Amino acid sequence: MTEPTPINFTRGVPANESFPADELISAATAVLKEQPAAVLQYGPATGFAPLREWLAQWQGVEPSQVLAANGSLQIVEFLCFALLQPGDVVLTESPTYDRTLTMLRRHGATVVGVPLEPDGPDVAALEAAIRRHRPKLFYVIPDFQNPAGATCSGAKRRRIVELCEQHDVHVLEDAPYRLLRYAGAEEPTLRSLAPQRVLHMGSFTKLIAPGVRVGYLLGDPAVVAKVAKVAEDTYISPGYVAQAITWEWCRRGLLPPQVERLKALYAPRLAACRQAIDRTMPDAQATRPDGGFFLSLTLPEGVTTTAVRAAAARRNLNLADGLAFFPEGGGERFVRLPFCALTPEQIADGVGRLAEAVREVRG
Ligand SMILES: Cc1ncc(COP(=O)(O)O)c(C=O)c1O
């Protein structure tokens, strides 16, 4: 019997066919021809100055409030150096982005999870955790959360910033999926609700391509300066070639049409994922995201993600380890489904295999 072709519901990667390669070739040629020394020389660790200025204008802040780095994940690491001492408590949603957990732990932070609900973190649990642990930082992904796919409601956003103001907790808002909304109305960023309190991160890795490795931080100029010092001590200056290409591409007005193309590509993939779940696992508890890269499932009572992963692997369906997203345990029945890099046909096939794996484990 021939093996079924492998299907990967593992990491949240963009679709290869989404990359605007020709536009990037043209932008690269222009910046290297027009200002080769500025692009190829070392420079300030805050990022390629024209990109920093473009980001500031786009986001309605001063350039001194912006740092452009090699992707957004490393900004988390820089913030750990700049803001945390080993042993400091950091709150995250539970579940949360697994690589941030790795980063926080390797800096000696004690990570405490706040349960995530379909409309954002449980704010009563957040308040209790703040009172009990006196955390330095709350790391939160309010839009189309990785890994659950949840989006934080407006009411909870207001409560989060109110609590963090009241108890002097830094907020780190990680928003790489924010622009990828396929339905519904946008909620305000946490930063717009409390600009002095909230550090905001965005990234071009899901909008252009991971290969550009361009992410950015918006924050108070004093924090930006501290982070820039850590960045300088780490890599002198970030990858200006990528930042210059990104700047030229943005300056040419290519971001809005790219976002529309991404929505047109990904919305049917999300719909295919929902339909396949409704068809093959009608009793599954699935999140209902309106955008982003992820949908997640809570498996039926008594069915563990570890057993389902093994049963899925026998069907050449690869799943991420659901347990890794939970800072303090739990998640035994949690499955993340990143749908963007698969075609609707692959999604239907993959969810079908998942349903079979769940049936096998249920017995
Ligand atoms: C929530 C979240 N933050 C950060 C990142 C990393 O982004 P970057 O590629 O800009 O480092 C990801 C990537 O999957 C993510 O899901």
The ligand as a Tripos MOL2 file, in Angstrom:
@<TRIPOS>MOLECULE
LIG
   16    16     1     0     0
SMALL
NO_CHARGES

@<TRIPOS>ATOM
      1 C1          3.0190   35.3780   18.3020 C.3       1 LIG1
      2 C2          4.2900   35.3930   17.5270 C.ar      1 LIG1
      3 N1          5.2460   36.2510   17.8510 N.ar      1 LIG1
      4 C3          6.4120   36.2960   17.1840 C.ar      1 LIG1
      5 C4          6.6560   35.4450   16.1280 C.ar      1 LIG1
      6 C5          7.9840   35.5070   15.4490 C.3       1 LIG1
      7 O1          7.9900   36.5030   14.5280 O.3       1 LIG1
      8 P1          9.3200   36.9290   13.7580 P.3       1 LIG1
      9 O2          9.4280   36.0200   12.5750 O.co2     1 LIG1
     10 O3          9.0690   38.3450   13.4000 O.co2     1 LIG1
     11 O4         10.4940   36.7750   14.6700 O.co2     1 LIG1
     12 C6          5.6970   34.5190   15.7470 C.ar      1 LIG1
     13 C7          5.9620   33.5860   14.6500 C.2       1 LIG1
     14 O5          5.3330   32.5780   14.4640 O.2       1 LIG1
     15 C8          4.4820   34.4940   16.4750 C.ar      1 LIG1
     16 O6          3.5020   33.6220   16.1720 O.3       1 LIG1
@<TRIPOS>BOND
     1     1     2 1
     2     2     3 ar
     3     2    15 ar
     4     3     4 ar
     5     4     5 ar
     6     5     6 1
     7     5    12 ar
     8     6     7 1
     9     7     8 1
    10     8     9 2
    11     8    10 1
    12     8    11 1
    13    12    13 1
    14    12    15 ar
    15    13    14 2
    16    15    16 1
@<TRIPOS>SUBSTRUCTURE
     1 LIG1         1 GROUP 0 **** ****
